[in-house]
Amino acid sequence: QHPPNNMNRDGVVLNDIGLRPAFSMLFQRWMKGIGARLFGEDSVRAETLEGTPLETENWGGCTLTDHHTFVVRYGPDRDRRLDMHIDECDVTFNVGLIDGNDFKGGDLEFCGNYGTAGYRKYHHTYRHEVGRCVVHAGKRRHAVADVEGGERASLVMWTTSLSFRQTQEYKDKCGDFDKLLRSLPSEGVTPDPECVSMRHDRDYSKWSHLI
């Protein structure tokens, strides 16, 4: 078996062990609808959830076509943390498999969207609850803080819209940055420590003292 992605070593790709049909059914029946309501086109996307403004935007949620589903594990004696990064998808579903009270550290930290001026500004910290799903844009920068004790595990479904990736909207948001046709925006201010990435920020050496 190969690692679940190019960032995690400890885990398993559920699509590769005979579970693709089950998760494809879950994707078709539920995840596509949720993706459309949270990250679909303006005519479909919800503006609030129980009275709270969502402030989300279109990331191809209406046209999701495929998924890559896997389980990842963290702990002091395995993958201890996950550097600040973006996912190789358009909409991410992340389900907690172990309650946050059963491990120490390991919070999920969110920063700005890739390709925006505030991509290294801190936004929110979340702690997993068993069975609860966090849904976010794949291009939202995020990280897993050091797991200092116990084991942290989650089930992750990366979903992708091939048609959205062909649009000018996608290219304007991040496609040209991916292809190095444009440089990432300059923030003009010091990045927040939580949002600095050793692996993905070219100017890491300049800001490493913040960590």
DRENPA-3360 file (N, C-alpha, C; in nm, 2 decimals, always signed):
BEGIN
1 = QHPPNNMN = +0.08/-0.12/+0.00/+0.00/+0.00/+0.00/+0.09/+0.12/+0.00 ~ +0.04/+0.23/-0.06/+0.12/+0.35/-0.07/+0.06/+0.45/+0.03 ~ +0.13/+0.56/+0.07/+0.08/+0.66/+0.16/-0.05/+0.72/+0.10 ~ -0.13/+0.78/+0.19/-0.26/+0.83/+0.15/-0.25/+0.96/+0.06 ~ -0.13/+1.03/+0.08/-0.11/+1.15/+0.00/+0.04/+1.18/+0.01 ~ +0.09/+1.29/-0.05/+0.23/+1.32/-0.05/+0.27/+1.40/+0.08 ~ +0.18/+1.41/+0.18/+0.22/+1.47/+0.30/+0.21/+1.38/+0.42 ~ +0.13/+1.28/+0.42/+0.11/+1.19/+0.53/+0.18/+1.05/+0.50;
9 = RDGVVLND = +0.24/+0.99/+0.60/+0.30/+0.86/+0.58/+0.22/+0.75/+0.64 ~ +0.14/+0.78/+0.75/+0.07/+0.68/+0.82/-0.08/+0.69/+0.79 ~ -0.13/+0.60/+0.72/-0.27/+0.59/+0.69/-0.30/+0.50/+0.57 ~ -0.42/+0.50/+0.52/-0.46/+0.40/+0.42/-0.56/+0.47/+0.32 ~ -0.54/+0.44/+0.19/-0.63/+0.49/+0.09/-0.75/+0.39/+0.09 ~ -0.87/+0.44/+0.13/-0.98/+0.35/+0.14/-1.03/+0.30/+0.00 ~ -1.01/+0.39/-0.10/-1.04/+0.35/-0.24/-0.96/+0.23/-0.29 ~ -0.85/+0.20/-0.23/-0.76/+0.10/-0.27/-0.78/-0.04/-0.20;
17 = IGLRPAFS = -0.87/-0.04/-0.10/-0.89/-0.16/-0.03/-1.03/-0.21/-0.04 ~ -1.09/-0.18/-0.16/-1.23/-0.23/-0.19/-1.34/-0.15/-0.14 ~ -1.31/-0.03/-0.08/-1.42/+0.05/-0.03/-1.46/+0.17/-0.12 ~ -1.41/+0.18/-0.24/-1.45/+0.28/-0.33/-1.60/+0.28/-0.36 ~ -1.66/+0.17/-0.39/-1.81/+0.17/-0.42/-1.89/+0.23/-0.30 ~ -1.85/+0.20/-0.18/-1.93/+0.25/-0.06/-1.91/+0.40/-0.05 ~ -1.79/+0.45/-0.07/-1.77/+0.59/-0.05/-1.81/+0.67/-0.17 ~ -1.82/+0.60/-0.29/-1.87/+0.67/-0.41/-2.02/+0.69/-0.39;
25 = MLFQRWMK = -2.09/+0.59/-0.33/-2.23/+0.61/-0.30/-2.25/+0.72/-0.20 ~ -2.17/+0.73/-0.10/-2.18/+0.84/+0.00/-2.16/+0.97/-0.07 ~ -2.06/+0.97/-0.16/-2.02/+1.09/-0.23/-2.14/+1.14/-0.32 ~ -2.20/+1.05/-0.39/-2.31/+1.08/-0.48/-2.44/+1.12/-0.41 ~ -2.47/+1.05/-0.30/-2.59/+1.08/-0.23/-2.59/+1.20/-0.14 ~ -2.47/+1.23/-0.08/-2.47/+1.33/+0.03/-2.36/+1.44/+0.00 ~ -2.24/+1.40/-0.02/-2.13/+1.49/-0.03/-2.15/+1.59/-0.14 ~ -2.20/+1.55/-0.26/-2.21/+1.64/-0.37/-2.32/+1.75/-0.33;
33 = GIGARLFG = -2.42/+1.71/-0.27/-2.52/+1.81/-0.23/-2.47/+1.91/-0.13 ~ -2.40/+1.86/-0.03/-2.34/+1.95/+0.07/-2.23/+2.04/+0.01 ~ -2.15/+1.98/-0.08/-2.05/+2.06/-0.15/-2.12/+2.18/-0.23 ~ -2.23/+2.15/-0.29/-2.30/+2.25/-0.37/-2.35/+2.36/-0.28 ~ -2.41/+2.33/-0.17/-2.47/+2.43/-0.08/-2.36/+2.51/-0.01 ~ -2.25/+2.46/+0.01/-2.14/+2.53/+0.08/-2.04/+2.60/-0.01 ~ -2.01/+2.53/-0.13/-1.91/+2.59/-0.22/-1.95/+2.58/-0.36 ~ -2.08/+2.59/-0.39/-2.13/+2.59/-0.52/-2.15/+2.73/-0.58;
41 = EDSVRAET = -2.22/+2.73/-0.69/-2.25/+2.86/-0.76/-2.34/+2.95/-0.68 ~ -2.34/+3.08/-0.71/-2.41/+3.18/-0.63/-2.56/+3.14/-0.62 ~ -2.62/+3.09/-0.72/-2.76/+3.06/-0.72/-2.80/+2.94/-0.63 ~ -2.70/+2.86/-0.59/-2.73/+2.74/-0.51/-2.67/+2.75/-0.37 ~ -2.56/+2.83/-0.36/-2.48/+2.83/-0.23/-2.56/+2.90/-0.12 ~ -2.56/+2.84/+0.00/-2.63/+2.89/+0.11/-2.55/+3.01/+0.16 ~ -2.62/+3.12/+0.21/-2.55/+3.23/+0.27/-2.53/+3.23/+0.42 ~ -2.62/+3.15/+0.48/-2.62/+3.14/+0.63/-2.64/+3.00/+0.67;
49 = LEGTPLET = -2.60/+2.96/+0.79/-2.63/+2.83/+0.85/-2.67/+2.86/+1.00 ~ -2.80/+2.83/+1.02/-2.86/+2.86/+1.15/-2.84/+3.00/+1.19 ~ -2.85/+3.09/+1.10/-2.84/+3.24/+1.13/-2.70/+3.29/+1.12 ~ -2.60/+3.20/+1.11/-2.46/+3.25/+1.10/-2.41/+3.26/+0.96 ~ -2.36/+3.38/+0.92/-2.31/+3.40/+0.78/-2.20/+3.30/+0.75 ~ -2.21/+3.23/+0.63/-2.11/+3.14/+0.59/-1.99/+3.20/+0.53 ~ -2.01/+3.30/+0.45/-1.91/+3.38/+0.38/-1.82/+3.28/+0.30 ~ -1.88/+3.18/+0.23/-1.81/+3.09/+0.14/-1.82/+3.14/+0.00;
57 = ENWGGCTL = -1.75/+3.08/-0.09/-1.75/+3.12/-0.23/-1.75/+2.99/-0.32 ~ -1.76/+3.01/-0.45/-1.77/+2.90/-0.54/-1.63/+2.84/-0.56 ~ -1.63/+2.70/-0.53/-1.51/+2.62/-0.56/-1.55/+2.50/-0.63 ~ -1.65/+2.51/-0.72/-1.69/+2.39/-0.80/-1.78/+2.30/-0.73 ~ -1.84/+2.34/-0.62/-1.92/+2.24/-0.54/-2.04/+2.19/-0.62 ~ -2.09/+2.26/-0.72/-2.20/+2.21/-0.80/-2.17/+2.10/-0.90 ~ -2.04/+2.09/-0.93/-2.00/+2.00/-1.04/-1.89/+1.90/-0.99 ~ -1.89/+1.86/-0.86/-1.79/+1.77/-0.81/-1.81/+1.63/-0.88;
65 = TDHHTFVV = -1.70/+1.58/-0.93/-1.71/+1.46/-1.01/-1.63/+1.34/-0.95 ~ -1.54/+1.36/-0.86/-1.46/+1.24/-0.82/-1.41/+1.27/-0.68 ~ -1.37/+1.16/-0.61/-1.32/+1.17/-0.47/-1.20/+1.08/-0.45 ~ -1.11/+1.12/-0.36/-1.00/+1.04/-0.31/-1.02/+1.04/-0.16 ~ -1.05/+0.92/-0.11/-1.09/+0.90/+0.03/-0.99/+0.82/+0.11 ~ -0.95/+0.86/+0.23/-0.84/+0.80/+0.30/-0.85/+0.82/+0.45 ~ -0.78/+0.74/+0.53/-0.77/+0.76/+0.67/-0.62/+0.80/+0.70 ~ -0.61/+0.90/+0.79/-0.47/+0.94/+0.83/-0.46/+0.93/+0.99;
73 = RYGPDRDR = -0.34/+0.90/+1.04/-0.32/+0.88/+1.18/-0.20/+0.97/+1.22 ~ -0.21/+1.02/+1.34/-0.10/+1.11/+1.40/-0.08/+1.06/+1.54 ~ +0.05/+1.08/+1.58/+0.08/+1.05/+1.72/+0.23/+1.08/+1.74 ~ +0.27/+1.08/+1.87/+0.41/+1.11/+1.90/+0.51/+1.02/+1.83 ~ +0.47/+0.89/+1.80/+0.57/+0.79/+1.74/+0.54/+0.77/+1.60 ~ +0.46/+0.85/+1.53/+0.43/+0.84/+1.39/+0.43/+0.98/+1.33 ~ +0.35/+1.01/+1.23/+0.33/+1.15/+1.18/+0.28/+1.23/+1.30 ~ +0.37/+1.32/+1.34/+0.34/+1.40/+1.46/+0.25/+1.52/+1.43;
81 = RLDMHIDE = +0.27/+1.58/+1.32/+0.20/+1.70/+1.28/+0.19/+1.71/+1.13 ~ +0.12/+1.81/+1.08/+0.11/+1.83/+0.93/+0.13/+1.98/+0.91 ~ +0.23/+2.01/+0.83/+0.27/+2.15/+0.80/+0.16/+2.22/+0.73 ~ +0.16/+2.35/+0.74/+0.06/+2.44/+0.68/+0.06/+2.41/+0.53 ~ -0.06/+2.39/+0.47/-0.07/+2.35/+0.33/-0.21/+2.37/+0.27 ~ -0.22/+2.34/+0.14/-0.35/+2.33/+0.08/-0.37/+2.19/+0.03 ~ -0.50/+2.15/+0.01/-0.52/+2.01/-0.04/-0.52/+2.00/-0.19 ~ -0.50/+1.88/-0.24/-0.50/+1.86/-0.38/-0.64/+1.83/-0.43;
89 = CDVTFNVG = -0.74/+1.92/-0.40/-0.88/+1.90/-0.43/-0.95/+2.03/-0.43 ~ -1.08/+2.03/-0.45/-1.16/+2.15/-0.45/-1.24/+2.17/-0.32 ~ -1.30/+2.06/-0.27/-1.37/+2.07/-0.15/-1.33/+1.95/-0.06 ~ -1.30/+1.97/+0.06/-1.25/+1.87/+0.15/-1.35/+1.84/+0.26 ~ -1.37/+1.71/+0.29/-1.46/+1.66/+0.40/-1.37/+1.59/+0.50 ~ -1.36/+1.63/+0.62/-1.27/+1.58/+0.72/-1.35/+1.53/+0.84 ~ -1.36/+1.40/+0.87/-1.44/+1.35/+0.98/-1.35/+1.30/+1.09 ~ -1.37/+1.34/+1.21/-1.30/+1.29/+1.33/-1.33/+1.15/+1.36;
97 = LIDGNDFK = -1.23/+1.06/+1.38/-1.25/+0.92/+1.42/-1.22/+0.90/+1.56 ~ -1.15/+0.99/+1.63/-1.11/+0.98/+1.77/-1.14/+1.11/+1.84 ~ -1.21/+1.10/+1.95/-1.25/+1.23/+2.02/-1.13/+1.31/+2.06 ~ -1.15/+1.44/+2.05/-1.04/+1.53/+2.09/-1.00/+1.52/+2.23 ~ -1.08/+1.47/+2.32/-1.04/+1.45/+2.46/-0.94/+1.33/+2.48 ~ -0.93/+1.25/+2.38/-0.85/+1.13/+2.39/-0.71/+1.15/+2.33 ~ -0.67/+1.26/+2.29/-0.53/+1.29/+2.25/-0.50/+1.44/+2.28 ~ -0.37/+1.46/+2.30/-0.32/+1.59/+2.34/-0.26/+1.66/+2.22;
105 = GGDLEFCG = -0.30/+1.79/+2.20/-0.25/+1.86/+2.08/-0.33/+1.83/+1.96 ~ -0.27/+1.84/+1.84/-0.34/+1.80/+1.72/-0.46/+1.88/+1.67 ~ -0.46/+2.01/+1.71/-0.57/+2.09/+1.66/-0.56/+2.12/+1.51 ~ -0.67/+2.14/+1.45/-0.67/+2.18/+1.31/-0.67/+2.33/+1.30 ~ -0.57/+2.39/+1.24/-0.56/+2.53/+1.23/-0.58/+2.58/+1.09 ~ -0.67/+2.68/+1.08/-0.70/+2.74/+0.95/-0.65/+2.88/+0.93 ~ -0.60/+2.90/+0.81/-0.55/+3.04/+0.77/-0.63/+3.08/+0.64 ~ -0.58/+3.18/+0.57/-0.65/+3.23/+0.45/-0.65/+3.14/+0.33;
113 = NYGTAGYR = -0.72/+3.18/+0.23/-0.73/+3.11/+0.11/-0.60/+3.13/+0.02 ~ -0.55/+3.02/-0.03/-0.44/+3.03/-0.12/-0.47/+3.12/-0.24 ~ -0.38/+3.21/-0.27/-0.40/+3.30/-0.39/-0.45/+3.43/-0.35 ~ -0.49/+3.45/-0.22/-0.54/+3.58/-0.17/-0.44/+3.65/-0.09 ~ -0.46/+3.78/-0.07/-0.36/+3.86/+0.00/-0.34/+3.82/+0.14 ~ -0.45/+3.76/+0.20/-0.44/+3.72/+0.34/-0.42/+3.57/+0.36 ~ -0.35/+3.50/+0.27/-0.34/+3.36/+0.28/-0.25/+3.31/+0.40 ~ -0.18/+3.41/+0.46/-0.10/+3.37/+0.58/-0.15/+3.44/+0.70;
121 = KYHHTYRH = -0.28/+3.47/+0.70/-0.34/+3.53/+0.82/-0.43/+3.42/+0.89 ~ -0.41/+3.41/+1.02/-0.48/+3.31/+1.10/-0.63/+3.33/+1.11 ~ -0.71/+3.23/+1.09/-0.86/+3.24/+1.10/-0.92/+3.17/+1.21 ~ -0.89/+3.04/+1.23/-0.97/+2.96/+1.33/-0.89/+2.83/+1.37 ~ -0.92/+2.78/+1.49/-0.87/+2.66/+1.53/-0.99/+2.57/+1.57 ~ -0.98/+2.44/+1.52/-1.09/+2.34/+1.54/-1.03/+2.22/+1.60 ~ -1.11/+2.16/+1.70/-1.07/+2.03/+1.76/-1.17/+1.92/+1.72 ~ -1.13/+1.81/+1.67/-1.21/+1.71/+1.63/-1.31/+1.65/+1.73;
129 = EVGRCVVH = -1.43/+1.62/+1.69/-1.52/+1.54/+1.77/-1.56/+1.41/+1.69 ~ -1.57/+1.30/+1.75/-1.60/+1.18/+1.68/-1.73/+1.19/+1.59 ~ -1.71/+1.16/+1.46/-1.83/+1.16/+1.37/-1.86/+1.30/+1.32 ~ -1.80/+1.40/+1.37/-1.83/+1.53/+1.32/-1.74/+1.57/+1.20 ~ -1.81/+1.62/+1.09/-1.73/+1.65/+0.97/-1.71/+1.80/+0.95 ~ -1.58/+1.83/+0.92/-1.54/+1.97/+0.88/-1.54/+1.97/+0.73 ~ -1.60/+2.07/+0.67/-1.61/+2.09/+0.53/-1.54/+2.22/+0.50 ~ -1.44/+2.22/+0.41/-1.37/+2.34/+0.38/-1.32/+2.34/+0.23;
137 = AGKRRHAV = -1.29/+2.46/+0.18/-1.23/+2.46/+0.04/-1.10/+2.40/+0.05 ~ -1.06/+2.32/-0.06/-0.93/+2.26/-0.06/-0.82/+2.36/-0.06 ~ -0.84/+2.48/-0.11/-0.74/+2.58/-0.12/-0.74/+2.67/+0.01 ~ -0.81/+2.63/+0.11/-0.80/+2.70/+0.24/-0.68/+2.64/+0.31 ~ -0.58/+2.73/+0.34/-0.46/+2.68/+0.41/-0.49/+2.63/+0.55 ~ -0.43/+2.52/+0.58/-0.46/+2.46/+0.71/-0.34/+2.37/+0.75 ~ -0.34/+2.33/+0.88/-0.24/+2.25/+0.93/-0.29/+2.17/+1.05 ~ -0.22/+2.06/+1.09/-0.24/+1.99/+1.21/-0.13/+2.02/+1.31;
145 = ADVEGGER = -0.16/+2.07/+1.43/-0.06/+2.10/+1.53/+0.00/+1.97/+1.58 ~ +0.12/+1.99/+1.65/+0.18/+1.87/+1.71/+0.09/+1.79/+1.80 ~ +0.09/+1.66/+1.77/+0.02/+1.57/+1.86/+0.12/+1.52/+1.97 ~ +0.09/+1.56/+2.09/+0.18/+1.54/+2.20/+0.16/+1.42/+2.29 ~ +0.04/+1.36/+2.27/+0.00/+1.24/+2.34/-0.12/+1.17/+2.28 ~ -0.13/+1.04/+2.29/-0.24/+0.97/+2.23/-0.24/+0.96/+2.08 ~ -0.35/+0.92/+2.02/-0.35/+0.90/+1.88/-0.47/+0.98/+1.82 ~ -0.44/+1.05/+1.71/-0.54/+1.13/+1.64/-0.56/+1.07/+1.50;
153 = ASLVMWTT = -0.69/+1.05/+1.47/-0.72/+0.98/+1.34/-0.84/+1.05/+1.28 ~ -0.84/+1.06/+1.14/-0.95/+1.12/+1.08/-0.97/+1.05/+0.94 ~ -1.09/+1.06/+0.89/-1.13/+1.01/+0.76/-1.15/+1.13/+0.67 ~ -1.07/+1.14/+0.56/-1.07/+1.25/+0.47/-1.12/+1.22/+0.33 ~ -1.21/+1.30/+0.28/-1.25/+1.28/+0.14/-1.22/+1.41/+0.06 ~ -1.12/+1.39/-0.03/-1.09/+1.50/-0.12/-1.18/+1.49/-0.24 ~ -1.25/+1.60/-0.27/-1.34/+1.59/-0.39/-1.30/+1.70/-0.49 ~ -1.32/+1.67/-0.62/-1.27/+1.75/-0.73/-1.37/+1.77/-0.84;
161 = SLSFRQTQ = -1.37/+1.89/-0.89/-1.45/+1.93/-1.01/-1.36/+1.96/-1.13 ~ -1.36/+1.86/-1.22/-1.27/+1.88/-1.34/-1.32/+2.00/-1.42 ~ -1.45/+2.02/-1.43/-1.50/+2.12/-1.52/-1.48/+2.26/-1.46 ~ -1.48/+2.27/-1.32/-1.46/+2.40/-1.26/-1.31/+2.44/-1.28 ~ -1.22/+2.34/-1.28/-1.08/+2.37/-1.30/-1.05/+2.42/-1.44 ~ -1.14/+2.41/-1.53/-1.12/+2.46/-1.67/-1.17/+2.60/-1.68 ~ -1.23/+2.66/-1.58/-1.30/+2.79/-1.59/-1.20/+2.90/-1.56 ~ -1.23/+3.02/-1.61/-1.15/+3.14/-1.59/-1.15/+3.17/-1.44;
169 = EYKDKCGD = -1.27/+3.15/-1.38/-1.28/+3.17/-1.23/-1.17/+3.10/-1.15 ~ -1.16/+2.97/-1.18/-1.06/+2.89/-1.11/-0.91/+2.94/-1.14 ~ -0.89/+2.97/-1.27/-0.76/+3.02/-1.30/-0.73/+3.15/-1.23 ~ -0.83/+3.24/-1.22/-0.81/+3.37/-1.15/-0.78/+3.34/-1.00 ~ -0.85/+3.24/-0.94/-0.84/+3.22/-0.80/-0.71/+3.15/-0.76 ~ -0.67/+3.05/-0.84/-0.54/+2.98/-0.80/-0.47/+2.91/-0.91 ~ -0.54/+2.89/-1.03/-0.48/+2.81/-1.13/-0.35/+2.87/-1.18 ~ -0.35/+3.00/-1.20/-0.23/+3.06/-1.26/-0.11/+3.06/-1.15;
177 = FDKLLRSL = -0.15/+3.06/-1.02/-0.04/+3.05/-0.92/+0.02/+2.90/-0.92 ~ -0.07/+2.80/-0.94/-0.02/+2.67/-0.95/+0.07/+2.64/-1.06 ~ +0.05/+2.71/-1.17/+0.13/+2.69/-1.29/+0.24/+2.79/-1.30 ~ +0.26/+2.87/-1.19/+0.37/+2.97/-1.18/+0.36/+3.08/-1.28 ~ +0.23/+3.10/-1.33/+0.21/+3.21/-1.43/+0.20/+3.34/-1.36 ~ +0.17/+3.34/-1.23/+0.16/+3.46/-1.14/+0.22/+3.43/-1.01 ~ +0.28/+3.53/-0.95/+0.34/+3.51/-0.81/+0.23/+3.53/-0.71 ~ +0.24/+3.46/-0.60/+0.14/+3.48/-0.49/+0.14/+3.63/-0.44;
185 = PSEGVTPD = +0.02/+3.68/-0.40/+0.02/+3.82/-0.36/+0.11/+3.85/-0.24 ~ +0.16/+3.96/-0.24/+0.25/+4.01/-0.13/+0.16/+4.06/-0.02 ~ +0.17/+4.01/+0.10/+0.08/+4.05/+0.21/+0.12/+4.19/+0.26 ~ +0.25/+4.23/+0.25/+0.29/+4.36/+0.30/+0.30/+4.37/+0.45 ~ +0.26/+4.26/+0.52/+0.27/+4.26/+0.66/+0.33/+4.12/+0.71 ~ +0.37/+4.12/+0.83/+0.42/+3.99/+0.89/+0.32/+3.88/+0.89 ~ +0.35/+3.76/+0.84/+0.25/+3.66/+0.85/+0.22/+3.61/+1.00 ~ +0.11/+3.56/+1.02/+0.08/+3.50/+1.16/+0.16/+3.37/+1.17;
193 = PECVSMRH = +0.22/+3.35/+1.29/+0.31/+3.23/+1.31/+0.24/+3.10/+1.28 ~ +0.11/+3.08/+1.30/+0.04/+2.96/+1.27/+0.04/+2.93/+1.13 ~ +0.05/+3.03/+1.04/+0.03/+3.02/+0.90/+0.16/+3.01/+0.82 ~ +0.27/+3.00/+0.88/+0.40/+2.99/+0.81/+0.43/+2.84/+0.78 ~ +0.47/+2.81/+0.66/+0.49/+2.68/+0.61/+0.64/+2.65/+0.58 ~ +0.70/+2.56/+0.64/+0.84/+2.52/+0.61/+0.85/+2.46/+0.47 ~ +0.75/+2.39/+0.43/+0.76/+2.31/+0.31/+0.71/+2.39/+0.19 ~ +0.61/+2.48/+0.21/+0.54/+2.54/+0.10/+0.57/+2.69/+0.08;
201 = DRDYSKWS = +0.63/+2.76/+0.18/+0.66/+2.90/+0.17/+0.80/+2.92/+0.12 ~ +0.82/+2.99/+0.01/+0.95/+3.01/-0.05/+1.03/+3.10/+0.04 ~ +0.97/+3.19/+0.12/+1.04/+3.28/+0.21/+1.04/+3.23/+0.35 ~ +1.03/+3.10/+0.37/+1.02/+3.04/+0.50/+1.14/+3.09/+0.59 ~ +1.26/+3.09/+0.54/+1.38/+3.13/+0.61/+1.36/+3.27/+0.67 ~ +1.29/+3.35/+0.60/+1.27/+3.49/+0.65/+1.18/+3.50/+0.77 ~ +1.09/+3.40/+0.78/+0.99/+3.41/+0.89/+1.00/+3.29/+0.98 ~ +1.09/+3.20/+0.97/+1.10/+3.09/+1.05/+1.12/+3.12/+1.20;
209 = HLI = +1.17/+3.24/+1.23/+1.19/+3.28/+1.37/+1.06/+3.30/+1.44 ~ +0.95/+3.31/+1.37/+0.82/+3.33/+1.43/+0.76/+3.20/+1.49 ~ +0.81/+3.09/+1.44/+0.75/+2.96/+1.48/+0.81/+2.92/+1.62;
% end
